[in-house]
Amino acid sequence: MVNETERALKLFIVLSRASKVVLEEANKTIESFKLNPTEFAVLELLYHKGRQPIQKIGQKILLSSGSMTYVVDKLEKKGLLERVFCKEDKRVTFMSITEAGKELIEEIFPTHEEKIKELMSALSDSEQETAIELVRKLGLSIKDLS
């Protein structure tokens, strides 16, 4: 019989390994377009949500401000993003996706979406719904602990 601690450790290992494998496979598509996963996350966020303050982007994709600046600089040099300075508050800088950035996301996203669907297909629709609920519950309970 497995005790509570052993079960928790086993769940942690299974979740960690599954997450690692899923991310590695999903990232292959992104990397085939010469982007890293963080760059893709920034472009995808701006494509779907519109221009955002740099600080908000970092919060939404869980990236430190130093790393965020580095990623934004790289994407700006590639011509995929542009800085838009706030006229009302000089301390705020927005990032906006360029036309080239939009075209790249529109090229990548359908393939990425299909890959995610394929990766999740090992679970039935109802199993996916159950997994969503359970993982969300776990994430929210941990958030409450901190």
N, C-alpha and C positions, 0 to 999 in steps of 0.2 A: 504494500500500500504506500502510495506517494504522500509525503507530508506536505503541508502548506508551503513551506519554503522551497522544497524541491520542485513543486508544481510551478511556483512563481518563477523560479530560475529557468525551468524548461520553457515556459511561455516566453520569457525574455529572449532566450536564445533563438527560439523558433521565429519570433517576430523580427529579431535583428537580422537573421540569415535571410528570411523571406524578403525583407525590405532591401537588403543589399543586392540580392539577385535581381529583383524587379527593377531597382534603380539602374543597375549596370546595363540591363537589357534595354530599358527605355532610353538611356543616355547614348547608346550606340547610334540611334537615329539622329539625335541632336548633333553628336560629334561628327557624323558623316557630312554635316553642313558647315564644318569648321567653327563650331561654337562649343563652348563648354556649358554644362547644365546651368550655371549661375547666369551666364550671359543670356541663355534662352529664357530663363525665368524672368529676367528683367524685361526683355523684349515682349514676351508673352503678356506680362502684366500691363505694360504700356499699350499694347495692341488692344487688349480687351477692356481696360479701364480708362484709357486716355492719359493725358499728361499728369504727372504726379511729382510732388516735392521729393527730392533725393532721399530725405530722411524717411518718408513714408514707404518708399520702395524697399529700403533696407529692413524696415520693420516687417513688411508684408512677406518678404522672402527670407527673413531671419539671417540678415547679414550685417556685420559690424560696419560702422561708418567708414573706417579706413579701407576695408575691402570693397565697400560700395563705390567709393571714389575711384578705386583702381578699375573695377569692372566698367563703370560708366565711362571712364577715360578711354578704355579699350574700344568700347562700342561706338563712342563718338569718333575715334580715329578711323574706324571702319565705315563711318558715314551712316550708321544705323540709328543713332540717337542724336539729339541736339539739346543743348541747354537753353532754357527760356528763363530769363531773369524776371523776377516779380517786380513790377513797378511800384506797388504799394508797400512792399517790405523788402529792402535790399538784402536782408539776411536769407531770404528764401530763393532757392533755385529750383525750377521745375525741369524735369526731363520729359522730352517728347520724342516719340518714335518718328523717324523720317519715312519718306516714301519708300526708300530702299529697304528700311527695316520692316515696313508693312509687307512689301513684296516677299521678303525672306520668310517672315512668319507665315504668310499665306502659302508659301511653298512647303515649309516644314510641317506645319500643324496637322494637315490631313494624314500624313504618314505617321506622325507622332501619335495622333489620336487612334489610328488603326492599330499601332503597335501596343498601346495601352489596352485596348479592347482585346487583342489577342492574348496578352499576358494575363488578363483577368479571366479569360474564358475557361480556365481549369475549374472555376467555381460557377455553379448555376446562378441564374438571376436571383433566386431567393437566398442562396448562400452569400452572394455579393452584398445583398441588402443587410443580411445578418452581420456580416463582417464590418460593414460601414457603421452600423449601430454600435457594435462591440468596441471597435477601435476608437470611435468618437467618444464613447463612454469612458474608455481608459484615458484618452487624452484630456478630457475635461476633468476627470477626477484628479489627475496629476497636477493640472493647472490650479485646482483648488487647494492642493497641498502646499504650493509655494507661496 
